[in-house]
Amino acid sequence: MAKELNKTYEPSVVEEKLYTSWVDAGYFHDEPDPDKKPYCIVIPPPNITGQLHMGHALNNTLQDVLIRFRRMQGCCTLWVPGTDHASIATEAKIIESMKAEGVTKDDLGREGFLKRAWEWRELYGSRIVEQLKKLGSSCDWERIRFTLDDGLNKAVNEVFIRLYNEGLIYRAERIINWCPYCLTSISDAEVEHEDKEGHFWHIRYPLCEGEGYIEVATTRPETMLGDTAVAVHPEDERYAHLIGKMVMLPLMNKPIPIIADTYVEQDFGTGAVKITPAHDPNDFEVGLRHDLEIIDIMTPDAHINENGGIYAGMERYEARKKIVADLEEQGYLHKTEGMTHAVGSCYRCHKVVEPRVSMQWFVKMDTLADEALSAVRSGDTKIIPERFEKIYNNWMENIRDWCISRQLWWGHRIPAYYCDCGHITVSAGAPGCCEKCGSTSLRQDEDTLDTWFSSALWPFSTLGWPDKTDELDYFYPTSTLVTAYDILFFWVCRMVFSGMHHMGKAPFDTVLFHGIVRDKDGRKMSKSLGNGVDPLTEIEAYGADALRFSLATGNAPGGDMRYTPERVESSRNFANKIWNAARFVLMNLPENEPAAELPPIADLQLEDKYIIGKFAALTKEVTDNLDRFELGLAVQKLYDFIWDIYCDWYIEISKIRLNGDDAAAAATARAVLVYIMTGMLKLLHPFMPFITEEIYLVLPHSDDSIMISAWPEYSEELTFPEAVADFDKVIALIRAIRNRRAEMNVPPSKRVSATIETDNTSAYLPSAPIIARLAGLSEVAVSEKAAAPADAVTVVTADAKTYIPLDDLIDRAKERERLEKELAAAESDHAFIMQKLGNAEFMSKAPQKVIDGQQQKLDEVNDKLEKIKDALKSI
């Protein structure tokens, strides 16, 4: 043979070498080609603070499978890589590192802090990129982008200015979600809601005139310090006489009005609610309708401010305890009820957020949401699996205006400039003067934009927008977005409405949602649980291919998966199986073997047509599965074909001809072995790129790499349905004989004769040597009519009866002795179970599940007794 493979496959030696060769050869890079169909994926950009985790490994494996598949199909492919500046997370990491040095943001100032942030990005920004390369990701690294690079900053400023001029971006004082630990506003989508145990405190607000009180209930008693009214429903007869009167705000000794508003639910609680416009979104709207004072009682870091009277300076939960105690002591607390309610937390730090009135920038969502809804409803963008369409539509239909300003320094600074006259000038760069008064004394807004504002532009900003580029013209809209379902609201929805509004087209034709990688117990992997698995450790131990294959195995769109070491070990064993099969093929190839081509059909034997026909069907099914994003199904079919049909059957069958005297028959077997090996490596390549390339490079062909070889095409002429059906029956017969021998404890080394009676002699006659070799037979006779030998064991399959002389199989005396012992044991089990089922006390007291279990055992014992008795009768 001309080339060979090492005795064992060593991923650590192969993978880095091959990946470097792919990059050097430029296989990941493609230029727009009007003669090719474009296929483009934009990567969900990982954070520069990030470390590769199993979610990244799954997401990027699925993307790489699709991009490699389309590349081999001849598409002009582009997988755009990049990283996200991740404002909140990155700034928090930098502040944490500074804290260890005793340095604060204020010590450095904005410019000093940003200098440190860019140094952080240089230090850590490429780390996750290198980790993605370890996974085998075939991204176009020549086109890597960063959400804070100059090109994307240009796009962000362009979008902000356009939306502002269209009246879709505005600045206003509104209730927003405030994180007192990240010290910034966050959008509704960035709030995680979780049911937690809490309390309803029922508080009496005494009337200012006369005797009596009105009772309200709250889950956040500390906010009462900012109450400016009590509201009741205008049609609630219980309180009709109180509307317009005043009550005294407990603890603060301040009169506030009783107002009527339809927001109040008459049948909920007492039918009266406290109104705190500065700390509740619904109360804020009520406050606007009734011109109520807005009193903010909390500092940015969730302490009570100077508006909180004697409670000023207390942390919010410390203040809550003190307020409840004071209410009880002064007789205002009527009762406390336990309850479960949804509590919102920051998706980054997981601390409880505070609704808070603040001056912020917002995107008006009505028009944009309608455009995003139309993209999916029209079918321009398909969501897989379809069940997520309902979630998408529901969120878009009920979306609130998007708060886009963040009180951070790391990020795209808001391109708005203020003059002392109160005018706002929006400009990509510092304007020369105020458009209204002409003053040159302008100051830029201190805030930055939400990270997702820049990420929302990713599908077109990465292709050069707002400039007109060849890439933008050719690759937009992109093809498939692959992402986890948990960022549907954060990212996917926003990309859709951004693409529709600024490009006039949805940004991708398909959204493929995958699930979450969980641990073996079904729990989400997290640092707090300590159950995370480092993909790099798994790659080091088992190889990238094994990890990729294990992640794809059983994967279904939108479905979570459980990760266990056994999964990746099984995939490693599969890689070794392929390697050993390839070594066998190569060891049987002579020098200068020609490229893999099928021999003339006339030279093919039944088993050749069988494997070729099975491969043709596999090609069609795997291609269809990948077209439908059924990657888990494709992987399973490849596994079954390679392990079972090719390795366990065809390779074993081929040894007969390879070791025989017929040189032409051996050459045909070699050609078929190479042809199928070459084809199945191509089908497997998107999932296991390294091992398939390493083997492919030593097989006889003219390609420089499997990456740029042609994807196998289905051919109806090569399906050979009759041959496949016939040889399936031959295999069924071999299995049946093996099973019967196992049932009778006949050792594999014992060779016996057999006679096959069948009308289908055209299948069994040429397969007689195969049946003999694989079923452990010394000789095989095939005929349409055969007299059953006396005392023969009969094996019956779909279209054949096989007779094996009993004396060839067993020593009758020893077998009778063995069977009699088994019979005695089975009869003892039978008697024990019957005694139980005949016991009236057991039958009356035992759970039905236990009784059913005993009945099932009885059925199994009866079946065993019948088989033993039949076996005894036969000898």
C-alpha positions, 0 to 999 in steps of 0.5 A: 500500500502507498499510504498508511495510518498509525495503529491508533488515532491520536486526536491531539496530534492530528487536530491542530495540524489539520486546522492550521492547514485548513486556515493556511489553505484559505478553505474557510474564506470565500468571495462573492460568486454570482455562479454559486448560491450564497450560504451565510451564518453569523455567529452569536457573538460570545462575550469577551469575558467568556470561557467556552462552555457546553452551550457554546460547544453545542451551538458552534458544532451545529453551525459548523455542521451546516456550514461544512455541509453547504460548502461541500454542496458547492455553495459560496459559504460565509460563517461570520465570527466575532465577539461581543463587548458585553457592556454590563458583564465586562465592566463588572469584571474590570471593576472587580479586577480593579477592586483588588488593586484598590482602584475605582472607576472614579479614580481613573476617570472615563478615559482612563477606565476605557483605556483599561477596558481596551487592554482587557479586551486585548488580553481576553478578547481572543481567548474564546476565539482560540477555544472555538478553533479547538472545536474545529469551527470553520469560521472565516477568521479574515472577517472577524468582527467585534461589536465595538469596532469602528465599523459597528460603531458607525452602524450603531450611530447611523441607526440611532440617528435614523430612529431619532429623526423618525421619532422612534427614539426618544428621551423621557422619564419613565419607570425602568428596571434598575439593577442596584448592583450593576448600577444601571438600567436594564430592559424588560427582556433582561429581567428574569422572573422567578416565583419566590416565597414572600408576604402580603403586609396589610396596612391601615392608612387612617382617615384624616377627617373623622374616625376609621381607616382604609386598608391596603396590602403590599409586598414591598412595604419600604416603598410606602415612604414614597406613596402619594395616593391610595386608589380605589375603583370608581364603581366600588360602592364600599369606598365611594364616600371616601373618594377625594378625601385624605388619609395619613401616610403612616410613619411619614405623617403626611396626608395623601389623597384617595383617588378613583382609577379603573386600574384597581381590581375591586375583587383583589385584596381589599380593593384599595391599593397604595400608589407609589409612582416612582417605584411601580410601573402601573403606579407611575401610569396612575400618577400621570393620569392624576398628576401625582407627585413622583417621589424617589425614595431610593439611592442607585445602590438600593438604600433609602435616600433623604426622602425616606425620613428616619429610614434614610441610609438603610439598605432596602431590606434592612429598611423593610424590617424596621418599617414593618416593626414600626408599623406593628408597634404603632398599630398600623399593621393589621396582618401578615400573609404568606404568599408566593409571587414572581420576583424580577432579578437581573439576568447578569448578577441575579440580584433583585431589580428595583422598578425606578423612575429615571430619565432614560432613552427608549426605542418606540416599539409599535412600528418595529414590532409590527414589521417583525411580526410580518416577517414571521407571519409572511414566512420570510423567516421560518422558526424551527421548531414551530412552537417558538413562533407562538412565543415570538408572536406573543412577545412582539404583540405585547412588547413595551418600549425598549429602554436602551440607555445604560449607566456604564462607560464600556459600550457605544456612547449615546450620540446625543449632545446637550446645550444649556438651552435644553436642546438635544443635538443627535450627531455621529460626531461632536457638532460644532454648535447647538442647532437651536441657540448656536452655543458651542458649549455642548456636552455628550450624554454620559450613558452608553447603549444597551449591548443588544442595540449593537448586537441587533444590527449584527447580520448586516453591520458585520457585512459592511452596512451602512456602506454598500459592500459586495458582501452585503449585497451578496450574503444579505439576507443571511441563511440560517441563524443557530442559537439557543432559545433562551435569547429569543427575546434578547437578540433574535426578536431585535435582529428581526425588527432591525433587519426589517426596518433598516434593510427592508428584509428579514435578516435570515430565512431560518432561525434554528433554536437548540436547547440547553445542555444540562447535566446527567440529572437534568439540571442547568449547568452553572458555577453555583451548582458546580456541575459544569463540564469544560469542553476543552477538558473533554477535547483534550481527553477524547478529541474534538470529533468525539465531543462534537459527535456526542453533542449532535447525537440525539439532538432535536431542534429546541430540545434540551439534552443531558450530557454524560461522560458516557456519551463522549466515551461512546463517540470516542469509541466510534471514532476508533471503530472508523479508524480501524476500519480505514486501516483495514481498507488501506492494508488491503490496497496495493500500490497506486490504487486508482481513485475510488470508482465503482466497478461495472455493475456486471462485476458486482456481487449481491453483497456489493449491491447491498452495501451500495444500495444501502449507501445510496439510501443513506445519502438521500436520508442524511441530505434530507435530514440536514436540509430539514435541520434534523441533525440528530437523526442524520448522526444516528443514521450515519452511526448505524450504517458505519458501525453495523452495516459497513464495519460489522457486515460488509468488512467481514464479508469482504474478507472472503474475497480479499483472502480468496484466489479470485483476483478480479473478485478481490479487486471488486471488493477493494473498489467497493470498500474504498468507494463506500469508505470515501462516501461515508467519510464525506457524509460524516465530515460535517460532524467529525471534521478531523478524523474524516480529513485524516483518513480521506487524505490517505485514500486514493482520490484527487482532492486536496481536502475532504472540506472542498470535495463534492457532497455525495449525490443520491442516484436512483440507479444505485439503489438496487432494491431487489438486491438490498431486499434479498441480502437483508434476508440473508443477514436475517438468516445469519442472525437467526442461526446465531441466536439459535446457537446462543440459545442452545449454548453452542460455542462459536468455534463449533462448526456445523453443517446446514441445509437451506430450503428456499424458493429464493435460491438466487439470493442464498446460493451465491451467499452460501460462503458468507452464511457459512463464514458468519454463522459458524457453519462448516458447509451450506447446501441450498435447494428449493426442496430439502428433506429435513434430517431426523432430529434436526433443529429448524431455523425459520426466517421470512423466505427460508427454512434452515435445518441443522442436525441436532447431533452436530450442535450438542452433546444430547446427554449433557444438554438434557442434564443442563435443561433439567436443572433449568427446568427444576429452577423454573418450576421452583420460581413458578411455585413461589409466585403461585403461592403469593398470588394464591394468598388472599391476605397478600392479594387484598393488602398488596398495592396493585403495582406489586400484584401486577409485577408478580403477574408479569413475573409469572408470565415470564416464568411460564414462557421460560418453562414452555421453551425448556420443555420444547427444548427437552422434547426436541432432544 
